[in-house]
Amino acid sequence: MKVRWNTNKIGCLPKGSYFGSHPIFWFKSELVFINKSVIIISFYMKANTIKYLLSLFFFAVSLSAFSQKELKNKIVDFMTLAPLESASVYIQNTTIGTVSNPDGKFVLLVPKAHVNDTLVVSSIGYKSYKMAVSLFDNTKEVYLEEDIASLEEVQLVTTPRPKTGNEIVLRSLEELPENLPEKPYMQKGFLRHKERNKKEFKWLIESAITLYDSSFQSPTSKNLKINVDQVRKSYDLRDIDSTLTYTAYLKYKNPSLNLRNKNLRRDTIKTSNLIKAIKWNDTRINGLETLFKGKLNIIRNSNTSAGLFNKEILETHHFDLDTILVDEGRKIYKIKISEGRKLIDLKTKGIYNGGYSAEGLLYVYYDTYAIKRIEYNLVAKSAAQRSRSKTLFGTTVNHKLVINYIEYENRMYPNFVSYETPKLVNVGTKVITSAIAKANNKNEKEVVPNNDERFYYAVQELLFSEIILDEEKITEALSKPWDADIFAAKPYNKTFWESYNTLLESEEDEKLIKDLTKRSTLFKE
């Protein structure tokens, strides 16, 4: 008996001939499966075997293409038409969501089970946009209208409240046990790790990760774990000839070693040893566990003595109330962060990572004092750090951090994280005519650093799109091996990534990634 799936034939529909929501038709002696995919498979089998294989085949492959709806568009300011970056886009009463890129654009994959739910687009200081997922039009831009609450209006409340920025921040820290997770949870997320100089991308990694945290009350040093589940892209075209990292690596292995970079000769060092040193430095500086367990996980680690927002917060920071805005109909404080009486030292082993002052913004909900968003920069302030930063990095801003939180079941969970820091390399030179030679009309050349190639910086962006509170699922996951190495190679799983929410690249990044793809020998897709 010949059996064929053919999207071009239509016959009579027998009773009960459905697979899920897809109709099965019989045309004479031929089985016809109506689906949007053009699939034609022919083979000879017995009738009872056909029915069994039909179930297996479509259960495995046909559901993935039709089990989700793709939403994509651009979010702009209603008055200025300027794109809105980092606007939240999510399905109401779920943690399925994403954020807009620097061009205001986003892409969100919505599971079929939620197509009748409500899509919410929100940004602090704007009125929220809401629409049924099924009615969302991918061809029309989303306009958000400004929404500001006056300070005078809010102050009519008679309940005693903190009045200054310092007082509001201290109150928000007191309320952290009530606002941050009180029990173990896991989050599924997407990581984009990119490293570039002023000219081009040198390194790109995109991964799916799982984060586990036991609760706010427990120390992250012992109870926070990260696993890299899948890798989508991994291109590494960095120059490995820098001996600076190798010098630090040797001194780390042997602290008593009296060694400086100028004492090393590249032609005497094995390339494999340089690569080993680079991987060590990558983990030390840009490892995810370093970020989440360290001082820069500012809110989560404020309950530790070494935290940046610990009990001595007002020694190293000052907070001023700027205004009160609105976020999804709720009043929210906008607070400016500035330097305190003392400078900040991150105390990174083997690196001079001190002499900083803080600047940025903090957004705190008016009703619960829950922290919604922090934008935090560490700027070189001391003479020694300013000189070091300008010479080695070409900037005085050494750490740029953004953490956005989402409320789920009355607790705040990290939703989006962006961390940028310069990196030290000593590669990249150019030959120029010296100023003295030009003055004397001579053609003498000299080799100088090429800052367009020499000044590197790394950016890590993380989007968390699922929160898991189920104790059985968490216990099962913890019983398996965990590996936080984002730099390890893994095989590309196309099926997995077809249904996984990621961050949409900016137009600039998209061009640079395409260029990197062409130059890279590690292209996996």
C-alpha positions as CSV (number, residue, x, y, z in Angstrom):
1,M,0.0,0.0,0.0
2,K,1.4,3.4,-1.0
3,V,1.1,6.1,1.6
4,R,1.9,9.8,0.8
5,W,1.7,13.1,2.7
6,N,0.8,15.7,0.2
7,T,-0.1,19.4,0.9
8,N,-1.7,19.7,-2.6
9,K,-4.4,17.1,-2.3
10,I,-7.7,17.4,-0.4
11,G,-10.1,14.5,0.2
12,C,-12.9,13.6,2.5
13,L,-12.4,13.9,6.2
14,P,-13.2,10.7,8.1
15,K,-14.5,10.8,11.6
16,G,-11.7,11.4,14.2
17,S,-9.0,11.9,11.7
18,Y,-7.0,14.6,13.5
19,F,-3.5,14.8,14.8
20,G,-3.6,17.6,17.4
21,S,-5.2,20.5,15.5
22,H,-4.0,19.3,12.1
23,P,-6.6,17.4,9.9
24,I,-5.7,14.1,8.2
25,F,-7.5,13.5,4.8
26,W,-7.9,10.3,2.7
27,F,-7.7,10.6,-1.0
28,K,-8.6,7.3,-2.7
29,S,-5.9,5.0,-1.3
30,E,-3.6,7.8,-0.3
31,L,-3.2,9.3,3.1
32,V,-3.0,13.1,2.9
33,F,-1.8,15.2,6.0
34,I,-2.7,18.9,5.7
35,N,0.0,21.1,7.2
36,K,1.7,24.3,6.3
37,S,5.0,22.5,5.8
38,V,5.6,21.1,2.3
39,I,6.4,17.5,3.3
40,I,6.2,14.6,0.9
41,I,7.3,11.1,2.1
42,S,6.6,8.0,0.2
43,F,7.0,4.4,1.4
44,Y,5.3,1.0,1.5
45,M,4.1,-0.4,4.8
46,K,1.2,-2.2,6.5
47,A,-1.7,-0.1,7.6
48,N,-1.2,-0.7,11.4
49,T,2.5,0.3,11.1
50,I,1.6,3.5,9.3
51,K,-0.6,4.7,12.1
52,Y,2.1,4.1,14.7
53,L,4.8,5.9,12.8
54,L,2.5,8.8,12.1
55,S,2.1,9.4,15.8
56,L,5.8,9.2,16.5
57,F,6.9,11.3,13.5
58,F,4.6,14.2,14.1
59,F,5.0,14.2,17.9
60,A,8.7,14.6,17.4
61,V,8.9,17.2,14.6
62,S,5.7,18.8,13.5
63,L,4.8,20.5,16.7
64,S,7.9,22.7,17.0
65,A,7.2,24.8,14.0
66,F,3.7,25.6,15.0
67,S,3.8,25.7,18.7
68,Q,4.9,29.3,19.0
69,K,4.2,32.7,17.6
70,E,6.9,35.2,16.7
71,L,6.4,38.8,17.7
72,K,8.8,41.4,16.4
73,N,8.7,45.2,16.1
74,K,10.2,48.5,17.1
75,I,9.4,50.6,20.2
76,V,9.6,54.4,19.9
77,D,8.8,57.5,21.9
78,F,5.4,58.8,20.9
79,M,6.5,62.4,20.8
80,T,10.1,62.3,19.5
81,L,9.9,59.0,17.6
82,A,13.3,58.1,19.2
83,P,13.9,54.4,19.7
84,L,13.5,53.1,23.3
85,E,16.3,50.9,24.5
86,S,15.8,48.3,27.2
87,A,12.0,48.5,27.1
88,S,10.4,45.4,28.7
89,V,8.4,43.1,26.4
90,Y,6.6,40.2,28.1
91,I,3.5,38.1,28.4
92,Q,1.4,39.2,31.4
93,N,1.5,37.0,34.5
94,T,4.4,35.0,33.1
95,T,8.2,35.4,32.9
96,I,8.3,35.0,29.1
97,G,9.8,38.1,27.7
98,T,12.7,40.1,26.3
99,V,14.0,43.6,26.1
100,S,14.4,46.0,23.2
101,N,17.9,46.6,21.7
102,P,19.6,50.0,21.2
103,D,17.6,50.5,18.0
104,G,14.3,49.9,20.0
105,K,13.7,46.6,18.2
106,F,12.8,43.2,19.7
107,V,11.9,39.6,18.8
108,L,9.9,37.4,21.2
109,L,8.8,33.8,20.7
110,V,5.5,33.1,22.4
111,P,4.5,29.5,23.1
112,K,1.2,28.5,21.5
113,A,-0.4,28.1,24.9
114,H,-0.1,31.8,25.5
115,V,-1.4,33.3,22.2
116,N,-4.6,34.4,23.8
117,D,-2.7,36.1,26.7
118,T,-1.8,39.8,26.9
119,L,1.4,41.2,25.6
120,V,2.8,44.1,27.7
121,V,5.4,46.6,26.5
122,S,6.7,48.9,29.2
123,S,9.5,51.3,29.9
124,I,10.0,53.4,33.1
125,G,8.5,56.8,32.6
126,Y,6.0,55.7,29.9
127,K,2.5,54.4,29.8
128,S,2.4,50.7,29.1
129,Y,1.2,49.2,25.9
130,K,-1.1,46.1,26.1
131,M,-2.6,43.9,23.5
132,A,-3.6,40.3,23.0
133,V,-0.8,38.3,21.6
134,S,-3.0,37.0,18.8
135,L,-3.9,40.5,17.7
136,F,-0.3,41.9,17.7
137,D,0.7,43.3,14.3
138,N,4.4,42.8,13.4
139,T,4.2,45.6,10.8
140,K,3.2,48.5,13.0
141,E,5.6,50.2,15.5
142,V,4.8,50.4,19.2
143,Y,4.5,53.9,20.5
144,L,4.9,54.6,24.2
145,E,3.6,57.9,25.7
146,E,5.4,59.7,28.5
147,D,3.8,59.3,32.0
148,I,5.2,61.3,34.9
149,A,4.0,61.6,38.4
150,S,4.6,64.9,40.1
151,L,6.4,64.9,43.5
152,E,3.7,67.2,44.9
153,E,1.0,64.8,44.0
154,V,2.7,61.9,45.8
155,Q,3.6,63.8,48.9
156,L,-0.1,64.2,49.8
157,V,0.1,60.7,51.3
158,T,0.0,61.0,55.1
159,T,2.0,57.9,55.9
160,P,5.5,58.9,57.2
161,R,8.0,58.2,54.4
162,P,11.7,58.7,53.8
163,K,12.4,62.1,52.2
164,T,15.9,62.0,50.9
165,G,17.6,59.8,48.4
166,N,19.9,58.4,51.1
167,E,16.9,57.5,53.3
168,I,15.0,55.9,50.4
169,V,17.9,53.7,49.5
170,L,18.5,52.6,53.1
171,R,14.8,51.7,53.4
172,S,15.0,49.7,50.1
173,L,17.9,47.7,51.5
174,E,16.0,47.0,54.7
175,E,13.1,45.6,52.6
176,L,15.3,43.3,50.5
177,P,14.4,40.2,52.5
178,E,10.7,40.9,51.7
179,N,11.4,41.7,48.0
180,L,14.0,39.3,46.8
181,P,13.5,35.5,46.5
182,E,13.0,33.7,49.9
183,K,13.3,30.2,48.5
184,P,15.4,28.3,45.9
185,Y,14.8,29.0,42.3
186,M,16.3,28.5,38.8
187,Q,16.3,30.8,35.8
188,K,16.7,29.9,32.2
189,G,18.5,32.6,30.2
190,F,20.5,33.7,27.1
191,L,24.0,35.1,27.2
192,R,25.8,37.1,24.6
193,H,29.4,37.7,25.4
194,K,31.3,39.9,22.9
195,E,34.7,41.4,22.8
196,R,35.9,44.1,20.4
197,N,38.2,46.9,19.7
198,K,37.2,50.2,18.0
199,K,37.3,48.6,14.6
200,E,35.8,45.1,14.8
201,F,34.5,42.2,16.8
202,K,37.3,39.9,18.0
203,W,35.3,37.4,20.0
204,L,31.6,36.4,20.3
205,I,29.9,33.7,22.3
206,E,26.1,33.1,22.5
207,S,24.9,30.5,25.1
208,A,21.8,29.2,26.8
209,I,22.4,29.1,30.6
210,T,20.7,28.0,33.8
211,L,21.2,30.0,37.0
212,Y,20.4,28.5,40.4
213,D,20.2,30.5,43.6
214,S,19.1,29.2,47.0
215,S,17.6,32.5,48.3
216,F,18.6,36.1,49.2
217,Q,19.5,35.1,52.8
218,S,22.2,32.6,51.8
219,P,25.7,33.6,50.5
220,T,26.2,33.3,46.7
221,S,29.7,32.1,47.3
222,K,28.3,28.7,48.4
223,N,24.8,28.5,47.1
224,L,24.7,30.0,43.6
225,K,25.4,27.9,40.5
226,I,25.5,28.4,36.8
227,N,25.4,25.9,34.0
228,V,25.9,26.4,30.2
229,D,23.2,24.3,28.5
230,Q,23.8,25.0,24.9
231,V,26.1,27.2,22.6
232,R,24.7,28.9,19.6
233,K,27.8,30.8,18.4
234,S,31.5,30.7,19.3
235,Y,33.9,32.8,17.2
236,D,37.3,33.7,18.6
237,L,39.7,35.7,16.5
238,R,41.6,37.4,19.2
239,D,45.4,37.9,18.9
240,I,47.2,35.5,21.2
241,D,50.5,37.3,21.1
242,S,49.9,39.5,24.1
243,T,52.4,38.5,26.9
244,L,50.6,40.7,29.5
245,T,48.1,38.0,30.4
246,Y,50.9,35.4,30.4
247,T,52.9,37.4,32.9
248,A,49.9,37.7,35.2
249,Y,49.2,34.0,34.8
250,L,52.8,33.0,35.8
251,K,52.7,35.3,38.9
252,Y,49.3,33.8,39.9
253,K,50.9,30.3,39.8
254,N,53.9,31.5,41.6
255,P,53.2,34.7,43.7
256,S,56.9,35.0,44.8
257,L,58.0,35.3,41.2
258,N,59.6,38.6,40.4
259,L,58.6,39.0,36.8
260,R,57.5,41.8,34.5
261,N,56.1,41.8,31.0
262,K,59.2,43.3,29.5
263,N,61.3,40.4,30.8
264,L,59.4,38.0,28.5
265,R,60.1,37.2,24.8
266,R,57.2,36.0,22.7
267,D,59.4,33.7,20.5
268,T,60.4,31.7,23.6
269,I,56.8,31.0,24.7
270,K,54.7,28.1,23.4
271,T,51.4,29.2,21.8
272,S,49.6,26.5,23.8
273,N,50.8,28.2,27.0
274,L,49.6,31.6,25.9
275,I,46.2,30.1,25.1
276,K,46.0,28.5,28.6
277,A,46.8,31.8,30.2
278,I,44.2,33.6,28.1
279,K,41.5,31.1,29.1
280,W,42.5,31.5,32.8
281,N,42.2,35.3,32.4
282,D,38.8,35.0,30.6
283,T,37.4,33.1,33.6
284,R,38.9,35.4,36.1
285,I,37.7,38.6,34.5
286,N,34.6,37.6,32.6
287,G,33.4,34.3,34.1
288,L,29.7,34.4,34.9
289,E,30.3,33.1,38.4
290,T,32.7,35.9,38.9
291,L,30.0,38.4,38.0
292,F,27.1,36.8,40.0
293,K,29.2,35.9,43.1
294,G,31.2,39.1,43.2
295,K,30.7,42.7,44.3
296,L,29.1,43.8,41.1
297,N,26.0,41.7,41.8
298,I,25.2,44.8,43.8
299,I,21.7,44.2,45.1
300,R,21.9,40.4,45.6
301,N,25.2,40.6,47.5
302,S,24.4,43.6,49.6
303,N,24.0,41.3,52.6
304,T,27.7,40.5,52.7
305,S,30.4,42.5,54.5
306,A,32.3,42.9,51.2
307,G,29.3,44.1,49.2
308,L,29.2,47.5,47.6
309,F,25.8,48.2,49.1
310,N,26.7,46.9,52.6
311,K,26.3,48.7,55.9
312,E,28.9,51.3,55.0
313,I,27.1,52.2,51.7
314,L,26.9,55.9,52.6
315,E,30.7,56.1,53.0
316,T,31.3,55.2,49.4
317,H,28.0,56.5,47.8
318,H,25.6,59.4,47.9
319,F,22.0,59.3,46.7
320,D,19.8,62.2,45.6
321,L,16.1,61.9,44.8
322,D,15.7,63.2,41.2
323,T,12.0,62.7,40.6
324,I,9.2,60.3,40.7
325,L,8.1,58.5,37.5
326,V,5.6,55.8,36.6
327,D,6.2,52.2,35.7
328,E,3.2,50.2,34.6
329,G,0.9,52.4,36.7
330,R,3.1,52.3,39.8
331,K,5.0,55.2,41.2
332,I,8.7,54.7,41.1
333,Y,11.6,56.8,42.6
334,K,14.4,57.9,40.2
335,I,17.5,58.3,42.4
336,K,20.9,59.6,41.2
337,I,24.1,57.8,42.4
338,S,27.2,59.8,43.0
339,E,30.5,59.5,44.9
340,G,30.8,59.3,48.7
341,R,33.6,60.3,51.1
342,K,35.6,57.2,50.3
343,L,36.7,55.7,47.0
344,I,35.7,52.2,46.0
345,D,38.0,49.2,45.7
346,L,36.8,45.9,44.1
347,K,39.8,44.1,45.5
348,T,40.3,41.8,42.6
349,K,43.2,39.4,43.2
350,G,46.2,40.2,41.1
351,I,44.7,43.4,39.6
352,Y,44.7,47.0,40.7
353,N,40.9,47.5,40.7
354,G,40.4,50.4,43.1
355,G,40.4,54.1,43.2
356,Y,36.9,54.4,41.8
357,S,33.9,56.7,42.4
358,A,30.4,55.6,41.6
359,E,27.8,57.2,39.3
360,G,24.5,56.1,37.9
361,L,20.8,55.8,38.6
362,L,18.6,53.6,40.9
363,Y,14.9,53.0,40.4
364,V,12.9,52.0,43.5
365,Y,9.1,51.3,43.6
366,Y,7.3,53.8,45.8
367,D,4.9,51.4,47.4
368,T,7.1,48.4,48.3
369,Y,10.6,49.9,48.1
370,A,11.6,47.1,45.7
371,I,14.5,47.9,43.4
372,K,13.4,47.7,39.8
373,R,16.6,48.8,38.0
374,I,20.1,49.9,38.7
375,E,22.5,51.6,36.2
376,Y,25.9,51.7,37.8
377,N,29.3,52.9,36.6
378,L,32.7,52.8,38.4
379,V,34.9,55.7,37.2
380,A,38.6,56.1,37.8
381,K,39.0,58.8,40.4
382,S,42.3,58.5,42.1
383,A,45.4,59.9,40.3
384,A,46.9,56.4,40.0
385,Q,43.7,54.8,38.6
386,R,43.1,57.7,36.2
387,S,46.6,57.4,34.8
388,R,46.3,53.6,34.5
389,S,42.9,53.6,32.9
390,K,43.7,56.3,30.3
391,T,47.0,54.6,29.4
392,L,45.9,51.0,29.3
393,F,42.3,51.3,28.2
394,G,41.8,54.8,26.7
395,T,38.9,55.5,29.1
396,T,38.2,56.3,32.7
397,V,35.0,54.3,32.9
398,N,36.2,50.8,34.0
399,H,32.9,49.1,34.9
400,K,29.4,49.7,33.4
401,L,26.6,47.7,34.9
402,V,22.8,47.5,34.3
403,I,20.5,45.1,36.1
404,N,16.8,45.1,35.5
405,Y,14.4,43.2,37.7
406,I,11.0,41.6,37.0
407,E,8.4,41.0,39.6
408,Y,7.0,37.4,39.8
409,E,4.8,36.2,42.6
410,N,5.6,39.3,44.7
411,R,9.4,38.8,44.5
412,M,12.0,40.5,42.3
413,Y,14.1,38.4,40.0
414,P,16.9,39.5,37.7
415,N,15.5,39.9,34.2
416,F,18.2,41.6,32.1
417,V,21.9,42.2,32.9
418,S,24.5,44.1,30.9
419,Y,28.1,44.4,32.0
420,E,30.9,46.2,30.1
421,T,34.6,46.4,31.1
422,P,37.8,47.3,29.2
423,K,40.4,44.6,28.7
424,L,44.2,44.9,28.6
425,V,46.2,43.8,25.6
426,N,49.4,45.0,24.1
427,V,48.8,44.2,20.4
428,G,48.3,46.5,17.5
429,T,50.9,48.9,16.2
430,K,51.2,51.3,13.3
431,V,54.1,53.0,11.5
432,I,53.9,56.8,11.3
433,T,56.2,59.7,10.4
434,S,57.5,61.3,13.6
435,A,56.7,64.9,14.4
436,I,60.3,65.8,14.4
437,A,60.8,64.2,11.0
438,K,57.9,66.1,9.6
439,A,59.3,69.4,10.9
440,N,62.6,68.7,9.1
441,N,60.9,67.4,5.9
442,K,62.4,63.9,6.5
443,N,60.8,60.5,6.0
444,E,61.8,58.9,9.3
445,K,59.3,56.4,10.6
446,E,58.5,55.2,14.1
447,V,56.3,52.4,15.4
448,V,53.6,53.5,17.9
449,P,50.5,51.7,19.4
450,N,47.5,51.6,17.2
451,N,44.7,52.5,19.7
452,D,42.0,51.4,17.3
453,E,43.3,47.9,17.7
454,R,44.8,48.1,21.1
455,F,41.9,49.2,23.3
456,Y,39.6,46.3,23.9
457,Y,36.4,46.0,25.8
458,A,34.2,43.1,26.7
459,V,30.4,43.2,27.0
460,Q,28.1,40.6,28.6
461,E,24.4,40.7,28.1
462,L,22.0,38.3,29.8
463,L,18.3,37.9,29.3
464,F,16.4,35.6,31.7
465,S,13.1,34.4,30.3
466,E,11.9,31.6,32.6
467,I,11.7,31.3,36.4
468,I,11.4,27.8,37.9
469,L,10.2,27.4,41.5
470,D,9.1,23.7,41.3
471,E,11.1,21.9,44.0
472,E,11.2,18.6,42.2
473,K,12.5,20.1,39.0
474,I,15.2,22.0,40.9
475,T,16.2,18.9,42.9
476,E,16.5,16.9,39.7
477,A,18.6,19.6,38.0
478,L,20.9,19.9,41.0
479,S,21.6,16.2,40.9
480,K,23.3,16.5,37.5
481,P,26.7,17.9,36.8
482,W,26.9,21.7,36.4
483,D,29.6,23.5,34.3
484,A,29.8,27.3,34.3
485,D,32.5,27.6,31.6
486,I,31.0,29.8,28.9
487,F,34.2,29.5,26.9
488,A,34.1,25.8,26.4
489,A,33.0,24.5,22.9
490,K,29.7,22.7,22.5
491,P,28.0,21.2,19.5
492,Y,25.3,23.4,17.8
493,N,21.7,22.2,18.4
494,K,19.6,23.8,15.7
495,T,16.3,22.4,17.0
496,F,16.9,23.8,20.5
497,W,17.6,27.3,19.2
498,E,14.6,27.4,17.0
499,S,12.3,27.8,20.0
500,Y,14.6,29.6,22.5
501,N,14.2,33.3,23.2
502,T,17.4,35.4,22.5
503,L,18.4,39.0,22.5
504,L,18.1,40.8,19.2
505,E,21.4,42.4,18.0
506,S,21.6,46.1,17.3
507,E,22.1,47.0,13.7
508,E,25.7,47.9,14.4
509,D,26.4,44.6,16.2
510,E,24.6,42.7,13.4
511,K,27.0,44.1,10.8
512,L,30.1,43.4,13.0
513,I,28.9,39.9,13.7
514,K,28.4,39.2,10.0
515,D,32.0,40.4,9.4
516,L,33.3,38.2,12.2
517,T,31.4,35.3,10.7
518,K,33.1,35.7,7.4
519,R,36.6,36.0,9.0
520,S,36.1,33.1,11.5
521,T,36.9,29.5,10.9
522,L,34.7,28.5,13.8
523,F,31.4,29.2,12.1
524,K,29.1,26.5,13.4
525,E,25.8,27.2,11.7
